[in-house]
Amino acid sequence: MNKILVIEDEFLIRENLLERLGSEGFDTLGAENGLDGVKLALADRPDLIICDVMMPELDGYEVLKTLRQNPNTAAIPFIFLTAKADKASLRQGMELGADDYLTKPFTKTELLGAIATRLEKQAVVAQHFEEELVSFVQSITDALPEELLSPIYQIFNLTQKLVDEHDSIAPQELLTVAEHINHSTMYLHRLMENFIIYSKLKSLNLNSQEVEVLSNCRTSNPNTVIVEVATQKATQYGREADLTLNIARAGVKIAEQDLRKIGEEVIDNAFKFSEDGTPVQIKATVDNDLFQLTVSNSGCAMTLEQIASIGACRQFEREFYEQRGCGLGLVIAKKLAELHDGQLIIKSAKTEPTTTVCIDLKCA
């Protein structure tokens, strides 16, 4: 049984609505002002809210704005009741995230039709989310055990070697074993970190207060962050001579930790999927208040189909490239760019074995 919250300060209208909805089999809640309505919505999580615009305490616009900023109520379908049907009023409500309007007076058919449409749409969204969740869980089930076990087995074998040969192992060999253990541990840490980040991004509501906070983040010196990350990755792969940097100076609208994460994943892929001695070119330009970062490498070109189907836990051409990883890094970078009102685009062609990742971010 769907639960509907009616927020209306006029007693007769509120009671009439509650009676009508109850007779149609809905579970109902009523609030006489916006403040009480917000409290009921947060406490009872209704399936749909019908709310008057002009009310004491909080008007309908403030009610909607408050609920859309809370991740627990942000996705609840919201229908305004109003005596004002002018374009400006409608636009104001729609920009805040209203799903529909009913203009007073309205008929029972109009009321039930609006409710049915919104609940059906919500059911479709819920079904889609459920299918995505099932797919995500299945991806983790398929990919995570193998990805976890590989470094764990390596760490186990190497530490077992130290135990078995502790009295005879040479210092240089000891150093080599320690470096391999360190490498496997770092890989394991990054793998788990990426799964945690991706899970958070998947569950992040686009209307939540957290996203609003992200939209106000700035990085004043992105060139410093990018140069630092690129240098670290080149050193990690022993390919300092392959790296070319040309980074413009401009502030960007993105949190520094998110810019760093994007850089780490995209630049790491550029080195991972290209041969020693081939160039990795990183360039950033500013054009019409847009900060455009490109990372290019030779090798491991992707088909248009592969580019179009970037998804979690998929590693392209795995049978040809033995590097480990579930393919989450590129997905995380793409989602982080989009969260900050930017975009990530991949350009690649088999005829020219090069891959270029383009990240567009707004200048601060």
KEKE-3310 file (N, C-alpha, C; in steps of 0.2 Angstrom, whole numbers, plus 5000, padded with zeros to 4 digits):
npx = (5004:5003:5010:5005:5009:5000:5002:4995:4988:4975:4961:4949:4952:4963:4958:4948:4956:4963:4953:4948:4959:4961:4950:4953:4962:4974:4987:4988:4995:4994:4998:4998:5006:5021:5033:5029:5026:5039:5045:5037:5039:5052:5052:5043:5045:5036:5028:5025:5022:5010:5009:5004:5008:5008:5010:5010:5024:5034:5035:5029:5039:5051:5049:5050:5064:5071:5068:5073:5087:5090:5096:5088:5075:5076:5072:5059:5043:5035:5022:5015:5002:4992:4986:4990:4995:5004:5018:5030:5029:5027:5039:5048:5045:5048:5062:5067:5064:5051:5039:5026:5012:4996:4982:4972:4954:4954:4950:4944:4948:4959:4968:4970:4975:4987:4994:4995:5003:5015:5019:5020:5031:5041:5041:5047:5060:5064:5065:5074:5085:5087:5090:5102:5109:5109:5117:5129:5132:5134:5145:5155:5155:5160:5172:5180:5185:5195:5204:5207:5213:5224:5235:5235:5239:5252:5258:5258:5265:5278:5281:5281:5292:5302:5301:5305:5318:5325:5337:5347:5345:5350:5356:5353:5343:5334:5330:5324:5313:5306:5302:5293:5283:5279:5274:5264:5255:5253:5245:5234:5229:5225:5216:5205:5202:5197:5186:5178:5177:5170:5158:5153:5151:5141:5130:5128:5117:5111:5104:5108:5114:5128:5132:5129:5139:5150:5149:5154:5167:5185:5200:5215:5227:5229:5238:5250:5245:5243:5256:5263:5257:5259:5273:5276:5269:5277:5289:5286:5284:5296:5299:5303:5309:5299:5289:5280:5276:5264:5256:5244:5241:5228:5213:5202:5185:5184:5186:5202:5206:5198:5202:5215:5213:5207:5217:5227:5221:5219:5232:5240:5234:5238:5252:5252:5246:5255:5270:5287:5298:5289:5279:5271:5260:5255:5244:5237:5225:5217:5202:5189:5184:5185:5194:5204:5210:5221:5227:5238:5243:5253:5247:5237:5224:5207:5191:5177:5165:5170:5173:5161:5155:5160:5162:5159:5171:5175:5188:5196:5202:5208:5213:5224:5232:5241:5240:5234:5218:5202:5196:5190:5195:5195:5181:5178:5185:5178:5165:5168:5172:5160:5152:5157:5152:5158:5166:5172:5180:5185:5196:5200:5208:5209:5217:5227:5237:5234:5228:5218:5213:5202:5198:5187:5184:5177:5183:5188)
npy = (4994:5011:5025:5041:5058:5072:5089:5103:5119:5123:5117:5111:5107:5099:5089:5084:5079:5069:5060:5057:5050:5040:5032:5027:5017:5021:5023:5036:5052:5068:5085:5101:5112:5118:5116:5105:5096:5093:5087:5076:5069:5066:5057:5047:5043:5044:5037:5046:5064:5077:5094:5110:5126:5140:5143:5144:5145:5136:5138:5130:5129:5130:5118:5108:5111:5109:5095:5089:5091:5082:5066:5055:5058:5064:5058:5056:5057:5072:5083:5098:5108:5122:5138:5147:5147:5153:5155:5158:5154:5140:5137:5140:5130:5118:5119:5117:5104:5099:5086:5087:5097:5102:5112:5122:5124:5106:5090:5074:5064:5070:5072:5058:5053:5061:5056:5042:5042:5047:5038:5026:5030:5031:5018:5012:5018:5013:5000:5000:5004:4993:4983:4988:4987:4974:4969:4976:4970:4957:4959:4962:4950:4941:4947:4952:4941:4934:4945:4949:4937:4935:4945:4942:4928:4930:4937:4928:4918:4924:4928:4916:4911:4919:4914:4900:4901:4910:4909:4908:4916:4928:4946:4954:4947:4947:4960:4961:4952:4959:4970:4965:4961:4973:4979:4971:4973:4986:4986:4979:4987:4998:4992:4989:5001:5007:5000:5004:5017:5017:5011:5020:5031:5025:5025:5038:5051:5061:5073:5076:5084:5083:5082:5095:5102:5097:5104:5117:5116:5120:5120:5128:5127:5117:5113:5110:5099:5089:5088:5083:5070:5064:5064:5055:5043:5041:5038:5027:5018:5018:5026:5039:5046:5045:5053:5068:5084:5098:5110:5121:5135:5137:5140:5127:5120:5109:5097:5095:5082:5074:5078:5074:5060:5057:5060:5051:5038:5039:5043:5033:5022:5026:5024:5010:5003:5005:5003:5003:5016:5022:5037:5046:5058:5073:5085:5102:5114:5130:5135:5146:5147:5134:5121:5110:5094:5083:5066:5056:5041:5028:5013:4999:5002:5006:5000:5008:5002:4997:5009:5015:5006:5007:5001:4996:4984:4978:4973:4979:4969:4959:4947:4949:4958:4957:4964:4967:4971:4978:4987:4997:5010:5019:5021:5027:5039:5045:5046:5055:5066:5070:5072:5084:5093:5091:5082:5066:5060:5047:5044:5034:5023:5009:5009:5018:5015:5022:5030:5042:5051:5063:5076:5087:5101:5114:5131:5139)
npz = (5000:4995:5003:5006:5008:5013:5013:5018:5022:5023:5031:5027:5013:5015:5023:5014:5004:5010:5014:5001:4996:5005:5003:4991:4993:4998:5010:5022:5027:5036:5036:5043:5040:5032:5040:5049:5039:5033:5044:5046:5033:5034:5045:5042:5028:5016:5000:4991:4989:4992:4991:4996:4989:4995:5011:5030:5041:5033:5016:5001:4992:5000:5007:4998:4993:5005:5007:4995:4997:5007:5008:5011:5007:4995:4983:4983:4975:4971:4971:4968:4974:4969:4967:4959:4942:4934:4922:4928:4941:4940:4934:4944:4953:4946:4943:4956:4958:4957:4953:4947:4944:4952:4948:4958:4957:4956:4948:4954:4945:4939:4950:4954:4942:4941:4952:4949:4938:4943:4953:4945:4937:4947:4951:4939:4939:4952:4949:4939:4946:4955:4946:4941:4953:4956:4945:4948:4960:4955:4946:4955:4962:4952:4949:4960:4969:4961:4958:4971:4976:4969:4972:4985:4986:4980:4990:5001:4996:4994:5008:5014:5008:5014:5027:5025:5020:5028:5035:5025:5014:5002:5005:4993:4987:4997:4997:4985:4986:4996:4990:4980:4988:4994:4982:4979:4990:4989:4977:4981:4991:4983:4975:4984:4989:4977:4975:4986:4984:4972:4975:4984:4975:4967:4976:4978:4979:4967:4970:4983:4998:4999:4986:4982:4990:4984:4972:4974:4976:4974:4965:4966:4960:4949:4940:4947:4955:4944:4938:4948:4951:4938:4937:4948:4943:4932:4937:4945:4935:4929:4918:4916:4905:4895:4897:4893:4897:4897:4904:4907:4917:4928:4938:4944:4944:4955:4968:4976:4979:4972:4959:4959:4960:4948:4939:4944:4940:4926:4921:4926:4918:4906:4906:4910:4899:4888:4879:4885:4881:4872:4869:4882:4883:4891:4892:4896:4893:4892:4887:4883:4897:4900:4906:4899:4899:4893:4890:4883:4875:4867:4860:4865:4859:4859:4854:4846:4851:4863:4870:4871:4880:4893:4908:4926:4933:4922:4911:4897:4883:4890:4888:4880:4887:4901:4913:4929:4936:4939:4930:4936:4938:4927:4926:4938:4937:4927:4932:4943:4936:4930:4941:4945:4936:4924:4910:4904:4890:4878:4865:4852:4840:4830:4819:4821:4833:4846:4861:4868:4882:4887:4898:4903:4912:4922:4923:4938)
capx = (5000:5007:5009:5005:5009:4997:5004:4990:4986:4968:4959:4944:4955:4967:4954:4945:4961:4965:4947:4948:4965:4960:4945:4956:4966:4981:4989:4988:4997:4992:5002:4994:5010:5027:5037:5027:5026:5045:5046:5033:5042:5059:5051:5039:5047:5031:5030:5023:5020:5006:5010:5002:5013:5007:5008:5014:5030:5038:5030:5030:5046:5056:5048:5053:5071:5073:5068:5078:5094:5091:5097:5083:5069:5077:5069:5051:5039:5033:5016:5012:4995:4993:4980:4994:4997:5008:5024:5036:5028:5028:5046:5052:5044:5051:5069:5068:5064:5045:5037:5020:5008:4989:4980:4966:4952:4955:4945:4947:4952:4966:4972:4972:4980:4994:4997:4997:5009:5022:5021:5022:5038:5045:5042:5052:5066:5066:5066:5081:5091:5087:5094:5109:5112:5110:5122:5135:5134:5136:5151:5159:5156:5164:5179:5183:5188:5201:5208:5210:5217:5231:5240:5236:5243:5259:5261:5258:5271:5284:5282:5283:5299:5306:5301:5308:5325:5327:5344:5351:5343:5355:5353:5350:5337:5329:5327:5319:5307:5302:5299:5288:5278:5277:5271:5257:5252:5250:5240:5228:5226:5222:5210:5200:5200:5193:5179:5175:5175:5165:5152:5150:5148:5135:5125:5127:5111:5113:5101:5110:5118:5135:5134:5129:5145:5155:5149:5157:5174:5189:5207:5218:5233:5228:5245:5254:5243:5244:5263:5265:5254:5262:5280:5276:5268:5282:5294:5284:5285:5303:5298:5303:5310:5294:5284:5280:5271:5263:5251:5242:5239:5221:5210:5196:5179:5184:5190:5208:5207:5195:5206:5221:5211:5206:5224:5231:5219:5220:5239:5242:5232:5242:5259:5251:5245:5259:5277:5293:5301:5284:5278:5265:5259:5250:5243:5231:5224:5211:5198:5182:5183:5185:5200:5204:5216:5222:5232:5238:5248:5253:5246:5231:5219:5200:5186:5171:5161:5173:5173:5154:5152:5164:5158:5163:5173:5177:5195:5196:5207:5212:5217:5230:5236:5241:5240:5228:5214:5195:5194:5186:5199:5192:5174:5178:5187:5173:5160:5171:5172:5153:5150:5159:5149:5163:5165:5178:5179:5190:5197:5205:5207:5214:5221:5232:5236:5235:5222:5218:5208:5201:5194:5185:5182:5175:5188:5186)
capy = (5000:5017:5030:5048:5064:5079:5095:5108:5122:5124:5111:5107:5105:5094:5083:5081:5075:5063:5056:5054:5046:5034:5028:5024:5012:5024:5025:5044:5057:5075:5090:5108:5117:5116:5113:5099:5092:5091:5082:5069:5066:5063:5052:5042:5042:5042:5036:5052:5070:5082:5099:5117:5131:5145:5140:5147:5141:5135:5138:5124:5129:5128:5111:5105:5112:5105:5088:5087:5091:5076:5059:5050:5061:5067:5055:5055:5061:5078:5086:5104:5111:5129:5142:5151:5143:5157:5152:5159:5150:5133:5136:5140:5123:5113:5120:5115:5097:5096:5082:5089:5103:5102:5119:5122:5117:5100:5085:5068:5061:5074:5070:5051:5053:5063:5051:5036:5043:5048:5032:5022:5032:5030:5011:5011:5020:5009:4993:5001:5004:4986:4979:4990:4985:4966:4969:4978:4964:4951:4961:4961:4943:4938:4950:4953:4935:4933:4951:4949:4931:4935:4948:4938:4922:4932:4939:4922:4914:4927:4928:4909:4910:4922:4909:4894:4902:4915:4908:4907:4921:4934:4952:4957:4943:4949:4966:4960:4949:4964:4975:4962:4961:4980:4980:4967:4976:4993:4985:4976:4993:5002:4989:4989:5008:5009:4997:5008:5024:5016:5009:5027:5035:5022:5026:5045:5054:5067:5079:5076:5090:5081:5084:5102:5104:5096:5109:5123:5115:5123:5118:5134:5125:5110:5111:5107:5092:5085:5087:5079:5064:5062:5062:5049:5038:5040:5035:5021:5013:5018:5029:5047:5049:5045:5058:5075:5088:5105:5111:5128:5137:5140:5136:5123:5119:5102:5096:5093:5075:5071:5079:5069:5053:5057:5060:5045:5033:5040:5043:5026:5018:5028:5020:5003:5000:5007:5000:5007:5020:5026:5043:5048:5065:5076:5092:5105:5120:5134:5138:5149:5145:5127:5118:5104:5090:5077:5061:5052:5036:5024:5006:4997:5006:5003:5000:5012:4998:4997:5015:5016:5002:5008:4999:4993:4977:4976:4975:4977:4965:4956:4941:4951:4962:4953:4969:4966:4977:4977:4992:5002:5016:5024:5022:5031:5045:5047:5048:5061:5072:5072:5075:5091:5096:5090:5076:5062:5057:5043:5044:5029:5020:5003:5011:5022:5012:5027:5031:5049:5053:5070:5078:5094:5104:5121:5135:5143)
capz = (5000:4995:5008:5003:5013:5011:5016:5016:5028:5024:5034:5023:5008:5018:5025:5008:5000:5014:5013:4994:4995:5009:4999:4985:4996:5000:5017:5021:5032:5034:5040:5042:5038:5029:5045:5051:5033:5033:5050:5044:5028:5037:5050:5039:5022:5011:4994:4987:4993:4989:4995:4994:4989:5000:5018:5035:5044:5027:5010:4997:4989:5005:5009:4992:4993:5011:5006:4990:5000:5011:5003:5013:5005:4989:4977:4984:4970:4974:4967:4970:4974:4968:4964:4954:4937:4929:4920:4933:4947:4938:4932:4950:4956:4942:4944:4963:4957:4958:4948:4944:4947:4951:4949:4962:4959:4952:4949:4957:4940:4938:4956:4954:4936:4943:4957:4946:4934:4947:4956:4940:4935:4952:4951:4934:4942:4957:4945:4935:4951:4957:4941:4942:4959:4955:4940:4951:4965:4951:4944:4961:4964:4947:4948:4966:4971:4957:4959:4978:4978:4965:4976:4992:4985:4979:4997:5005:4993:4996:5015:5015:5006:5019:5033:5024:5018:5032:5037:5019:5009:5001:5006:4987:4986:5002:4995:4979:4989:5000:4985:4977:4994:4994:4976:4979:4995:4987:4973:4985:4994:4978:4973:4989:4989:4971:4976:4991:4981:4967:4979:4987:4970:4965:4980:4980:4976:4963:4973:4990:5000:4997:4979:4982:4993:4979:4966:4977:4978:4969:4965:4963:4956:4946:4936:4952:4956:4938:4937:4954:4949:4932:4939:4952:4939:4927:4941:4947:4929:4927:4912:4916:4899:4890:4899:4891:4901:4895:4908:4908:4924:4929:4944:4941:4949:4957:4974:4974:4980:4966:4953:4960:4959:4941:4937:4945:4936:4919:4919:4927:4913:4900:4907:4910:4893:4883:4879:4887:4875:4868:4873:4886:4883:4896:4891:4898:4890:4894:4881:4885:4904:4900:4907:4895:4901:4888:4892:4877:4875:4861:4862:4868:4857:4860:4848:4847:4855:4870:4873:4872:4885:4899:4914:4931:4933:4915:4909:4890:4880:4895:4886:4877:4891:4907:4919:4933:4938:4937:4925:4939:4938:4922:4928:4944:4934:4923:4937:4947:4932:4929:4948:4946:4930:4918:4906:4902:4883:4876:4858:4851:4834:4829:4813:4824:4840:4851:4865:4871:4887:4887:4903:4902:4919:4922:4926:4944)
cpx = (5004:5005:5010:5004:5006:4999:5000:4988:4979:4965:4954:4947:4960:4963:4950:4950:4963:4959:4947:4953:4964:4955:4947:4961:4973:4981:4991:4991:4995:4996:4999:4999:5017:5032:5035:5027:5033:5047:5043:5037:5049:5057:5047:5041:5041:5033:5029:5021:5016:5007:5008:5008:5013:5005:5012:5020:5035:5033:5032:5037:5051:5055:5052:5061:5074:5074:5072:5085:5095:5091:5091:5076:5070:5074:5062:5048:5035:5028:5014:5005:4996:4987:4984:4997:5001:5014:5029:5035:5029:5036:5050:5051:5048:5059:5071:5067:5057:5043:5031:5017:5000:4986:4973:4961:4953:4950:4948:4951:4959:4970:4974:4977:4987:4998:5000:5003:5015:5024:5023:5030:5043:5046:5047:5059:5069:5068:5073:5087:5092:5091:5101:5113:5114:5116:5129:5137:5137:5143:5157:5161:5160:5171:5183:5187:5195:5206:5211:5215:5224:5236:5241:5240:5251:5262:5262:5265:5278:5286:5284:5290:5304:5307:5305:5316:5328:5335:5349:5350:5348:5352:5350:5343:5331:5326:5322:5312:5302:5299:5293:5282:5275:5272:5264:5253:5249:5244:5234:5225:5222:5216:5204:5198:5196:5186:5175:5172:5169:5158:5149:5147:5142:5129:5124:5121:5113:5110:5103:5114:5126:5137:5134:5136:5151:5155:5152:5164:5179:5196:5211:5224:5233:5235:5249:5252:5244:5251:5265:5263:5258:5269:5280:5274:5273:5288:5293:5285:5292:5303:5298:5305:5305:5288:5285:5274:5270:5256:5249:5240:5232:5217:5204:5191:5179:5188:5196:5209:5204:5199:5212:5219:5210:5213:5228:5228:5220:5227:5242:5240:5236:5249:5258:5250:5249:5266:5282:5296:5296:5282:5271:5265:5253:5249:5237:5231:5218:5208:5191:5180:5182:5193:5200:5211:5216:5228:5232:5244:5248:5252:5240:5225:5212:5196:5181:5166:5163:5172:5166:5151:5157:5160:5162:5165:5174:5184:5195:5203:5211:5216:5223:5235:5235:5240:5234:5224:5207:5192:5190:5189:5196:5185:5174:5180:5182:5167:5162:5170:5165:5150:5151:5157:5154:5162:5172:5176:5186:5190:5202:5203:5212:5219:5227:5232:5238:5228:5223:5212:5208:5196:5193:5182:5181:5181:5184:5186)
cpy = (5006:5022:5037:5053:5070:5084:5101:5112:5124:5117:5107:5104:5099:5088:5080:5077:5069:5058:5053:5049:5039:5030:5025:5019:5015:5025:5032:5047:5064:5079:5097:5114:5114:5113:5106:5094:5089:5086:5075:5066:5063:5057:5046:5039:5040:5041:5042:5058:5075:5088:5106:5121:5136:5143:5144:5142:5140:5135:5131:5123:5127:5121:5107:5105:5108:5097:5085:5087:5085:5070:5054:5052:5064:5065:5054:5059:5066:5082:5092:5105:5118:5132:5146:5146:5147:5153:5152:5155:5142:5132:5136:5133:5118:5113:5117:5107:5094:5091:5084:5095:5101:5109:5118:5126:5112:5095:5079:5064:5064:5072:5063:5050:5055:5059:5045:5037:5044:5042:5026:5024:5030:5022:5009:5012:5015:5002:4994:5001:4997:4982:4981:4987:4977:4965:4971:4972:4958:4952:4960:4954:4939:4940:4950:4947:4934:4939:4951:4943:4932:4939:4944:4932:4924:4934:4933:4918:4917:4927:4921:4908:4913:4917:4903:4895:4908:4915:4908:4913:4927:4941:4955:4954:4945:4955:4965:4957:4954:4969:4972:4962:4968:4981:4977:4970:4982:4992:4983:4982:4997:4999:4990:4997:5010:5006:5001:5014:5023:5015:5016:5031:5032:5024:5033:5048:5061:5074:5080:5083:5089:5083:5092:5105:5103:5102:5116:5122:5118:5120:5124:5133:5118:5108:5107:5100:5087:5083:5082:5071:5061:5060:5056:5043:5036:5036:5028:5015:5013:5021:5036:5050:5049:5050:5065:5079:5095:5107:5118:5129:5140:5136:5133:5122:5111:5102:5093:5086:5072:5072:5075:5062:5052:5056:5054:5039:5033:5040:5036:5021:5019:5024:5012:5000:5003:5004:5005:5010:5023:5032:5043:5055:5068:5083:5095:5112:5124:5137:5140:5146:5138:5124:5111:5100:5084:5072:5056:5047:5032:5016:5005:5001:5003:5005:5005:5008:4998:5003:5017:5012:5002:5006:4996:4986:4974:4978:4974:4974:4962:4950:4943:4955:4959:4958:4967:4972:4976:4982:4997:5009:5021:5026:5027:5038:5049:5050:5054:5067:5074:5075:5082:5095:5096:5084:5072:5059:5053:5043:5039:5026:5015:5005:5014:5020:5017:5028:5038:5050:5060:5072:5085:5096:5111:5125:5138:5150)
cpz = (5000:5000:5005:5009:5010:5015:5014:5022:5029:5026:5030:5017:5010:5019:5019:5004:5004:5014:5006:4993:4999:5006:4993:4987:4998:5007:5017:5028:5030:5039:5038:5040:5035:5034:5047:5045:5032:5038:5048:5038:5030:5041:5047:5032:5017:5004:4989:4991:4989:4993:4992:4993:4994:5007:5023:5037:5038:5021:5006:4994:4994:5007:5004:4992:4999:5010:5000:4992:5005:5007:5005:5009:4998:4983:4977:4979:4974:4969:4971:4969:4974:4965:4959:4948:4932:4928:4925:4939:4946:4937:4939:4953:4953:4943:4951:4963:4958:4952:4944:4948:4947:4953:4953:4957:4954:4953:4952:4952:4939:4944:4955:4948:4938:4947:4954:4942:4937:4950:4951:4938:4940:4952:4945:4936:4947:4954:4942:4940:4954:4952:4941:4948:4959:4950:4944:4956:4961:4948:4949:4962:4959:4947:4954:4968:4968:4958:4966:4979:4975:4969:4983:4991:4984:4986:5001:5002:4995:5003:5017:5013:5011:5025:5031:5023:5022:5034:5031:5013:5008:5002:4999:4986:4991:5000:4989:4982:4993:4995:4981:4982:4994:4988:4977:4985:4993:4982:4976:4988:4989:4976:4977:4989:4983:4972:4981:4988:4976:4970:4982:4981:4967:4969:4981:4976:4973:4966:4980:4991:4999:4990:4978:4985:4987:4973:4968:4978:4972:4970:4962:4958:4953:4943:4941:4954:4950:4937:4942:4953:4943:4933:4943:4948:4934:4931:4943:4941:4926:4920:4912:4909:4894:4892:4896:4894:4898:4898:4909:4915:4924:4935:4940:4947:4950:4963:4972:4974:4974:4959:4953:4958:4951:4937:4938:4941:4929:4917:4921:4921:4907:4900:4906:4903:4887:4884:4882:4880:4871:4872:4877:4887:4887:4894:4894:4895:4893:4888:4883:4892:4904:4901:4904:4896:4896:4890:4886:4877:4868:4863:4865:4866:4858:4855:4851:4852:4862:4873:4875:4878:4891:4905:4920:4930:4927:4913:4901:4888:4885:4893:4882:4882:4898:4914:4923:4934:4935:4932:4929:4939:4933:4923:4933:4941:4931:4927:4941:4943:4931:4935:4948:4939:4924:4914:4905:4895:4881:4868:4857:4844:4833:4823:4816:4831:4846:4855:4869:4876:4888:4893:4903:4909:4918:4925:4932:4943)
residu = (MET:ASN:LYS:ILE:LEU:VAL:ILE:GLU:ASP:GLU:PHE:LEU:ILE:ARG:GLU:ASN:LEU:LEU:GLU:ARG:LEU:GLY:SER:GLU:GLY:PHE:ASP:THR:LEU:GLY:ALA:GLU:ASN:GLY:LEU:ASP:GLY:VAL:LYS:LEU:ALA:LEU:ALA:ASP:ARG:PRO:ASP:LEU:ILE:ILE:CYS:ASP:VAL:MET:MET:PRO:GLU:LEU:ASP:GLY:TYR:GLU:VAL:LEU:LYS:THR:LEU:ARG:GLN:ASN:PRO:ASN:THR:ALA:ALA:ILE:PRO:PHE:ILE:PHE:LEU:THR:ALA:LYS:ALA:ASP:LYS:ALA:SER:LEU:ARG:GLN:GLY:MET:GLU:LEU:GLY:ALA:ASP:ASP:TYR:LEU:THR:LYS:PRO:PHE:THR:LYS:THR:GLU:LEU:LEU:GLY:ALA:ILE:ALA:THR:ARG:LEU:GLU:LYS:GLN:ALA:VAL:VAL:ALA:GLN:HIS:PHE:GLU:GLU:GLU:LEU:VAL:SER:PHE:VAL:GLN:SER:ILE:THR:ASP:ALA:LEU:PRO:GLU:GLU:LEU:LEU:SER:PRO:ILE:TYR:GLN:ILE:PHE:ASN:LEU:THR:GLN:LYS:LEU:VAL:ASP:GLU:HIS:ASP:SER:ILE:ALA:PRO:GLN:GLU:LEU:LEU:THR:VAL:ALA:GLU:HIS:ILE:ASN:HIS:SER:THR:MET:TYR:LEU:HIS:ARG:LEU:MET:GLU:ASN:PHE:ILE:ILE:TYR:SER:LYS:LEU:LYS:SER:LEU:ASN:LEU:ASN:SER:GLN:GLU:VAL:GLU:VAL:LEU:SER:ASN:CYS:ARG:THR:SER:ASN:PRO:ASN:THR:VAL:ILE:VAL:GLU:VAL:ALA:THR:GLN:LYS:ALA:THR:GLN:TYR:GLY:ARG:GLU:ALA:ASP:LEU:THR:LEU:ASN:ILE:ALA:ARG:ALA:GLY:VAL:LYS:ILE:ALA:GLU:GLN:ASP:LEU:ARG:LYS:ILE:GLY:GLU:GLU:VAL:ILE:ASP:ASN:ALA:PHE:LYS:PHE:SER:GLU:ASP:GLY:THR:PRO:VAL:GLN:ILE:LYS:ALA:THR:VAL:ASP:ASN:ASP:LEU:PHE:GLN:LEU:THR:VAL:SER:ASN:SER:GLY:CYS:ALA:MET:THR:LEU:GLU:GLN:ILE:ALA:SER:ILE:GLY:ALA:CYS:ARG:GLN:PHE:GLU:ARG:GLU:PHE:TYR:GLU:GLN:ARG:GLY:CYS:GLY:LEU:GLY:LEU:VAL:ILE:ALA:LYS:LYS:LEU:ALA:GLU:LEU:HIS:ASP:GLY:GLN:LEU:ILE:ILE:LYS:SER:ALA:LYS:THR:GLU:PRO:THR:THR:THR:VAL:CYS:ILE:ASP:LEU:LYS:CYS:ALA)
# end
